[in-house]
Amino acid sequence: MTVSHSRYAWCVLLSLALAGGVVQAASDPDAYLDVTVEGDSRVPGLLSTEGSRFDTDYTVEPSNTSGSPATRKTNRLRLNFGCRHGGGYLTGCLVSLFVDSRAGTGGHVHSSDRPTGSFTRLFGTVDPHTGLLETVFTAPEASGIITIYGEAFHPLTFVRSAEFTIGVGFEGLVELPDSDQYLKIGSRPEHPDNHFGTSTLVTRMQELAAAYREAYPDATPLEYNDMSLEFGGVFDLNKNWAPPHRGHRTGVHVDLRTRTLTEEQIEMIKMFANKFNLLVYDETSTATPHFHLTAR
């Protein structure tokens, strides 16, 4: 979804800038739109997992405004745009930002009405004292790549436009490897890679499955359902960018299916989970019987 604004606003802002006498002429037309974050230079950010990566200009963790109250958090980046020329910024520049989200990123193959986060300002004239237009980006709950296209106008010189990206997601999540000691279930076309977690969670899941196999060598392997998507963030089972999964955002949660297990096996899994430092939330009485396990 792309955000735009009226060309009429450009005319109004240009008139205000010119009327205020804040325009500074540039002798060299090689000016360009520049962006800094929290006052730092533009440095590439990187979110990586085994086998895939975001190669983006900046990174920020997803917000969490619809999860459990204890984990709710809003994550922001403060962005400053200016018309860079020589060693400083030109006054009198008008800046316009257009925002889009990149389809198929962050583990979400579905892309209808994909959220782009929010910005306090998308256009305006730069501050006459600093030469900068400040806007605050609030990250969406869904991971993915946000692209910002920036254009600038100065009445006395050409200003080159700019494009940069923000990778929204958690760093360091790894995929649960395939194994004959457990089954990975629950993959769907809209979320084909649903078994990512922290290295701690992955190790404990493997230890739990190995202990269960040793105790019940002839039993069907444990069935691990949803963990987190490859870069975390909201895991929207209904493809609407919202829960029902209130957790499963940071790579520390996994659902273990229990509907085929005996009472003895269920009690044994509880014991193993405690041994391997996995907190058990018992949802065996629901329509989809399972344990919700959390790495402590």
N, C-alpha and C positions, 0 to 999 in steps of 0.2 A: 504494500500500500504506500503510495507516494504522497507526501504532503507538499502542497504548493500554496501560493498566495497570489493575490490580485496584482496585476501590473499597475493598477491605479495607485497602490501603496508606494510603489517605486517613485512615481511622479511626485507624490506628496513629500516623501522623504528627501528627494533631491531638491525640491523647492526650499525645504526647511534648512538643508545644509548650506545651500548657496546664500539664502537670505541671512543666515547667521554668520557668514563670513569666515567659516572654519576651513575652507578648502585650501590646501597647500599644494602648490604646483610641483611637479616632478620633472627634472631636467632629463632624466633617463626613463624611457617608457617601460623598462624591464622591471615592473612591479608585479608582485604576485600575492595571492591570498594565502595567508599563513595561519596555522592553528597551533595553539599550545594547550596543554592540559595541566591544571594546577601549577602553572608557571614554568613547567618543564619543557625542554626541547622535544621535538617530534621524534620519538624513538619507537621502532617497531615493537609491538607486543606479540606474545606467542602463547597460545593455548595448545597443548599437545596431549595426545593419548597414543597408545600403541596402534600404529597403522593409519592414523589420520591426524590432521592438525588444522587449526585456524592460523593463518598467517595474516595478521591484521595490524593496523597501526597502533591501536590501543585495545586494552582488555578491561573488562569489569565483570564482577560476578552478577548473576541474575538477582533481581529483587524477589522477595517472598512476601506477598501481601495477602495471600489466601491460604497459606499453610497453617499449621498449628500455632496458637498464640505465642508459645515459647520460642518459636524459630522465626517469627516475622521480622523482616528487615527490608529497608529500602536502600539500594545502592546507586550512587550518583557519580558522574564525572563533571567537573567544571571546565568548560571549553571557552577559549578566548580566540576570536577571529580578528585578524587585522590585515591591512594592505601593506605588506612588507616592501620596503624600498631602501636599499643601502643598509645602514645600520639602525634604522628605526621604522616607524609606522607612519603612513600618510593620514592626515586628518581629512575629514570630508568624504570618506569612503562609505558607500552603501553596500551592505552585505546581505545576501539572500541564500538561505539554506533549503535544500530539497532532500528529503529523507526517504529511504527505501529499505526493505529487508530482503535478504538473499534467500531465495527459495531452496528448500532441501537441506538447510544447514541446521546444526544443533541437534541432529537426531530426529527431526520432524520432516518427514517426506511430504506430508500435507502442508499446503501453504495458503489456504483461503483465509483472508482477513488476518494475516500474520501480524502480530504486534511489533511495533517499531520502537517502543518506549516513548517517552515524552520529553519535550524541550521547552524551557521557559520562554525562549525567543527563537524565531526562525528567520527574522529579517529585521533590519534597522540600520541606522547610521552609527558609526563608531563613536565612542566617547571622545570628545574634543581634547581631553587632557591626556588620555592613555593611548588613543588611536585604536582601541580594541572594542569589539562587541562581545559581551559576555553572555553565554547561555549555559544552563545546567541541564545535562542529560540524565534522566532517570531511567535505569535499565528496566526492561520488561521482565516478566517472570520466565518467559521461554528463552532458552539458549539459542544462539544463532549469530549470523553476521549482519550488522546494520551498516548500510552505506550512506554517507553524507556527501552530497554534491554541493559545493560552495561556489557562488558567483559573486563578483564585486564590481561596482561601477564607481569610477572617479571621473569627474568632468574634464580633467586636464591631462590624463594619462591612461593608457591601457593597463588593465590589471588582469593577469592570468588567473583563470579559475582553478579550483582544486577539488580533489576527491580523496576521501579517506574512510577507513573502516574501523568499526568497533566490534571486537569479538566478545559476545556475552556468554559466559560460561565458567565452569570450575576447572582449574588446572589439575592434572595428575590422575584423572580417573583411568582405570585400566579395565580391559574386558576379561570376564571370567572365561578361562580356557575351556575347550571341550574336554570331556573326560568320560570314561566308562563307569565312573563312580557316582555320577549324577546326570540328570537330564536338564537341559535349558529349554524352557517352555514359554509360551505367551507372546512370541514374536508376531507382529502384525505388519501388513504392508506400509501403514502410515508411520510405524515405529519399528523398523526391522531390527534395530540393534538395542535391545532392552536389558543387556546384562553387563553394565558398567558399574564399577564401584571403586572405592579406595583400595589400595593394596592390602590394607589391614582387613577389610571386609572379605576380599577375595581369598586371602590366606585362611581365614577362619572358616569360611564356607567349605573350602577344600578339606580342612582338618575335620570338620563335622561329618562330611560325606565319607571320609576314609574310616572314621571311627564307627559310623553306622554300617558300612560294608563289612567291617571286621566282626561286628556283632551279629549281623544278619547277612551272611555271604550269599544266600540264595534269594534274597528279597529284591524286588524291583528297586532300581536306584532312586535316590531322592530326586524330587522334581522341584527345581528352582525356577520360580516365575519372575515377575518384574523386579529388577534392581533399579538402576537409574539409566537415563539416556547417556550418550557418549560424552556430553559436556554438562550433564545435570540440568538443573532448572525444572520447571513444572513438567510433569509427566501426564499429559492430557489424554487419557484413554478414549474420551469421546471426541477427540479432534477439534476441540473448541477453545484451546489455550487456557483451560481452567481445570481444577481437580474434577474427578473424585480422588485421585491419589494426592493426599495432603502432604505426605512425605515423599520419599523416593527422589529427592532433589539434589542431595549432596553426596551421593555414593556410599551412604552408610546403612541403607535399608535393603532388605530382600524379603520376598514372600516365598515361603516353603509350603507347597501343597500337601495337605494331610488327608484328603478324602479316601485314599486307598490304604491308609495305615491302620494297624490294629491299635487298641488302647495301650498295649505293652510297648509297641514301637513309638507311639506318641510320647509316653513317659520317658522312654530312653532318649529320645531326641531332646527333650527338655533338659535332661541331665547333661548330655553332651554339649548343648548350647551354653549352659552355665559354665562347664569346664573350659570352653573356648571363648569365654567372655562375650557371649552374644545374649543380649536382652531379648526375652520372648514376650511378645504380646499375642495372647491366645485368641484367635478368631476362628476356632474350629466349629463354633456353633452358627456361623453365618451361612449364607447361600453358597458361598465358595470357600469351603473349610480350608484354613491355612494358618500357619504361624507367620507373624510379622516379626522378623529378626532385625535387630539393630546392633551394629558393632559398637561396643563401649570403649 
